[in-house]
Amino acid sequence: MTKPISLSIFFPTYNEEDNIRETVLRTIDVVEGSPYVDEYEILVVNDGSKDKTLEIARELERDYPGVRVVNHEQNKGYGAALKSGMAAATKDYVFFTDADLQFDIKELQNLLVHLDTHPVVIGYRAPRRDSAMRLFNAWGWNKLNRLLFGLRIRDIDCAFKLFRRSELQKIKLKSKGAMISAETLIRLTRRNVAVKEVPVSHLPRTAGSPTGAKPSVILRAFQEMIELYRGELGGATQKEALRFMSVGVINTLLDAAIYIMLTRGMEFFAVHLTVAKFVSFLGGTLSSLLLNRSWTFGIRTPLTTGEVVRFYTTTSAAIVVNVLVMNALVGAGMYDLLALAVTTVFTFAVNFTLSKFWVFRQKDAPSAQQKGYAI
């Protein structure tokens, strides 16, 4: 860096009475000894904590002039806490991290050195100290954001991020839950803001309890993702994904209709239910093949044998993956309906990606947009 900066640091906190004091004191030591920072403020954003987090934060605010408290009387969610911290920041640069001591605040220096060339510098956990279930969820979340929004960030939700405040002021965030980090990065990268990714240490949590894996948090994140994807952040790929999903619903209904028609209207199938199910499944998948090819991806060239082989290979693999992932999640202790939702989203993402880039690849055929078809 060519010269020191002014820096706002904030911590979104919820029930962190065992960690918040140590977090703030460590941060004061780091920034006051940093050659890269000449002016700073530390904001504790208390998101309706039910323990003594607010009381301790008020004590820190009284004892240390550089500390301020931003208080939510009621819990509003992680996204709302981040938005409050960003809005309350007054310095040229804004940094946030969690107050759970799972990051080493000394590594803030590793981000600051890149500010001359990158207005946004973010960490990625290397390695990430979380359970296998949380690692799997994070992997699926990253892949889904890449698929739907083209966001190519290796660790979207790593809570160790540094921004030029003027860049944050140019975007308007809508998320209030766990989608907030992804939305921030999506909007910044869509504006061609340069983002630098830096490895940071991730330490095991020693006090307090994480809330990111709660079913309500996960469901809210998916709801916000869908709302953003249906809004102005959607694009051609997003519309293809929506059509792909619609075809899946159509084929499920067609499968059921064929099965009912065969077993209720033909004596042979009434006593050979497995055969009836195979025929109905074949009818549904054939519909999927034709509808996705022509409607979802806008391909008008003649159907090839290679496409048929790739399609049924993918369909068979998707069934196996669906069963294996569902069993693994339930076996790991996840609630079965939540496991079903996660499995469905994961299988959809894999199936859609393979369909778009492998099953229906058309190297020499003009695209739907080139041929004037509506997307």
N, C-alpha and C positions, 0 to 999 in steps of 0.2 A: 504493500500500500504506500502511496505517495505521502499521505498526511493522515493524522488521526481523525476519527469521525465522532459525531454525537449519536448515541445509541439508546433506544428504548428496549428494555427487556421485560417481557411479561410471562407470567405463569398462570395458565388456566387451572384452577384447583377445585376439587370437590372431596371433602373429607380427607384432608391430608395433614391433620394435626401432628402426626408423628414425623413429618418430613419438611414442612414448609419453612420452619425456622432455619434448619440446617441448609436447605436449598438457597434461601436468600443470603445467608451469611457467606456461604461459599462463593456465591455470585459476586457479592461486594468485593471480596478479596481478589477475584479474578479480574474484574473490570478496572479496579483501582490500580492494579499492577500491570495492566495491559498497555503496551506502547501504541496500540491501534485505536484506543478510545480516550478522548479528552473530556467528554461530557456524557453523563448517562442518567437514566432513571430506571427504577425497577417497579413494575406494577404487579400486584397480586390480585388476580381476578377470581374472587370467591363466588363460585356458582351455587349459591344456596346450600352450603355445607351444613350438615346437622351436628357436627362435632365442634371442636374448639378452633377450627381453622381461621375463622374470621377474628376471633379474639386474639390469637397469636399474631395475625397479620396486622391488626390495629396496634399492637405493642411494637412491632417492627417499624410501622409507619411513624410512631411517636419517637422512637429511639434513633432512627436513621433518616436524615433529611432527604436522601435520594429515593426513599421507598414510598409508594402510594398504593392505596387499596381501591379497587373497583369492585363494588359489591352488587350481587344479584340477591334480592331478598328470597327468591324462590329458584329452585334448580331449573335452568332453561336448556341445558344440554351443552355438549362440548363445542359445537359450532357457534352457539351464541356467545360462549365465553371467549372464543377466539376473536369473534367480530368485535366484542366489547374491548378487548385488549388492543386490537388494531386501531379502533376508533379513538381510544384514550391516549395512544402513543403520540408524543410531540416531537421526537428527535428525527434526524434525517434517515436513520436506519432502524429497522424493527426486527428484533429476534424473539422467538418464543421457544420454550421447551416445557415439558411436564415437570411437576414438582415432586415426583416420586423417587428422585435420586437414581433413576435407571440410566441417566446420561451423565457423563463427566463434563461439568461446565467449563473445565479448563480447555476442552477441545473446541470451544467457541473461537479460539485463536486460529484454528485450522480453517474456519470459514471466513474469518475477517480478511485473511491474506488474499482472497480472490476478488474482493470488491472492486478493484481497479478495472477488471475485465468482465465481471458478471454482476448485474444488479440483484440477482437472486442466487443464493448459495444454500443448498439443503444437504442434510446428512442422510446417509443410509446405514442401517445397522449392520455391522460386520464384526462378528456374527450376531444374529438376533437371539437374545436369551428369553425365549418364550416356549410354551408347550407346543407339541406337534400339532394340536388342533388349531391354535392361534396362527402358527406358521402356515398351515394349509389354508385357513381362511384368508390370510393376507395375500397368499399367492393367487388365489382365485379372484380376490378383489382387484389386485393389480392387473390381472389378465382381462378382467371384464372392463375396466376403465380404458385399457389399451384398445380393446375391441370396439367399444362403443364411441369413445372420444378421441382415439389416437394418442392417448397420453403415454409417452414412453419414458416413464420414471420408474426406477427399480424399487423404490421403497416410498410409496405415496404418503403413507401415514406416519412416517418417522417424525417425531415431535422434536425436531432440532433444525429449525429453519430461520434463515436470515434474508430480509427483504429491504430494498430501497423503498422508503415510505411513499415516495412520489409515484412508484409503480402500483402500489396497493391502492392508492387514491384514485387510480384510473379505472378500476374494476368495481363492479357492484355484485356482491355475493348474496345469494338467495338461501343457501343451505343453513340450517340451524343445528344439524346433527353431525354424524361422523363423515358425511360426504364433503364437509367443508374443506378439508385439505386437498382432496382431488379437484373440487371446483376451483379453488384458488389457483392451482397449478395449470388446470385446463385453460382458464381465462388468461393467465399470464403468457402461456406458450402460444395461445392463439394470437396474441399481440406481438409475437416474435421476440419476447423478452428472453435473453440468454440465461439459462439455468445451469449452474455448476453443481455436480453431485460429489460429495466428499464422504469417505468412510468415517464413521464415528463408533466409539465403543458403546456397547449396550450391556448394562449390568443387571443382575437379578434383582427383583424388587424385594426389599427387606421389611417393609412396613406398608400398611394400607392395603386396599383391595382394588384391582382394576375393574372398570365398568364397561370396557369396550366390547366384551363378548356377551353381554346381556342380550337376550332375544329382542327386547324392545329397541335397543340401540341398533342392532343389525337390521331389523325390519324397517326402522326409520331411515337408515342409510339407503336401503334399496328403494324406498319410496321416493326419496329425494333424487336418487340417480335417475329413476324413471321420469320424474318431472323435468329434470334438466335435459334429458335425452329427447323428450317430446317437445321441449322448448327451443330456444334459439341456439343451443349448443349442438343440436342434432344436425346430421349431414346425410349424405347419400348412404353411407354404411349403416347409419342408424335406421334409416327408413327400410333398408334391406333387412335389418334385424327384426324390425316390427312386422314386416311381411312374412319373414321366416317363422316368426312366432304365430302369426295368424294361420299360416298353412298348417302348422302343427295342431292347432285347435280343429281346423277343418278335417284333417286326416283322422284325428281321434274320433270325431263324430261319425265320419264315413265308415271307419273300422267297426264301430258299434252298430251302425245301421245295417251293414252287410251281414254281420254276425246274427243279429236278430232276424233278419229276413231269411237267412239260410236255415237257421235252427227252428224257426217257427213256421216256415213255409215249405220245407222239403224234408221228407221222411229220412232220407239218407243222412243228412247233416244233423238231424235231431238225435241220432244215435251215435254219431261220430263227431263229437264236439271239438276234439282236437283238430280234425281236418277243417271244420267250419272256422275255427279261430285262425288257422293258417291261411285260409282263403281270404278271410276278412282283413287280416294283417297285410297280406300281399296287396289287396286292393287299396288299403290306406297308404302303403309305402309307394305304390305306383302313382297314386295321386300326388304324393309328396314330391316324387321325382319330377313329374311333369309341371306341377304348379310352381315349385321353386325354380326350376330351370327357366320357364318362360315368364313368370310374373315377378318372382323375387329378384332374380338376377338379369332378367331381360334378354335371355339368349334366344335367338331366332334361327340359328343354324340347325341342320339335322342332328338328331340325337345319335350319339356314337356308342359303340360297345364299351369303350373305355369308361365313359361316364356312368353307364349302368353298373359296371363292375365296381368302380370306385364308390358309387352311391350305396350299393348293398354291403360293401365292406365297411363303410362308415356306419351304416345303420346297425349292423351286427355288433360292431365294436362299441357303439353308443349304449346298446342294451347291456352289454357285459360291464362297461364302466359304471353305468347307472346303478346296477346291483351291487358291485364291489364297493363303490364310494358310500352308498347308503348303509351297507352293512358295517363299513369301517367307522363311520360317524356315530352310528347307534352303539356300536361296540365300545367306542371311546367315551360313551356317557352322554352324548348329545340327545336332547329331547327329540322324539321321532318326527314330529311335524316340522321342527326347525331343520332337522337333518334332511327331510324330504325337500324343503325349500332350497337349502344349500345345494343338494344333489341336483335338483332340477335346473338351477341357474348354472351350475358348473357344466352339466351335460349339454345344456343349450349352447353355452359359450363354445365348447369344444366342437359340437356338431355344426354350428354355424360357421366357425372358422374353417373347419375342414371342407365344408360345402363350398364356401366362397373361394378359397385359395387352392383347393385340390380337386374336389369332385367335379365342379363345373368350370374348371379353368379353361379358358379359351384363348390360347396364345395368339392365334392369328385372326380370330373373329373380332369384328368391331364391337365395342361395348354398347350397352343400352343407350348411354348418353350420346355416343357418336351416331347411332342410328335414329336418334330423335325420340326414343321411347321415354315415357314418363318414369321417374324414379320415385 
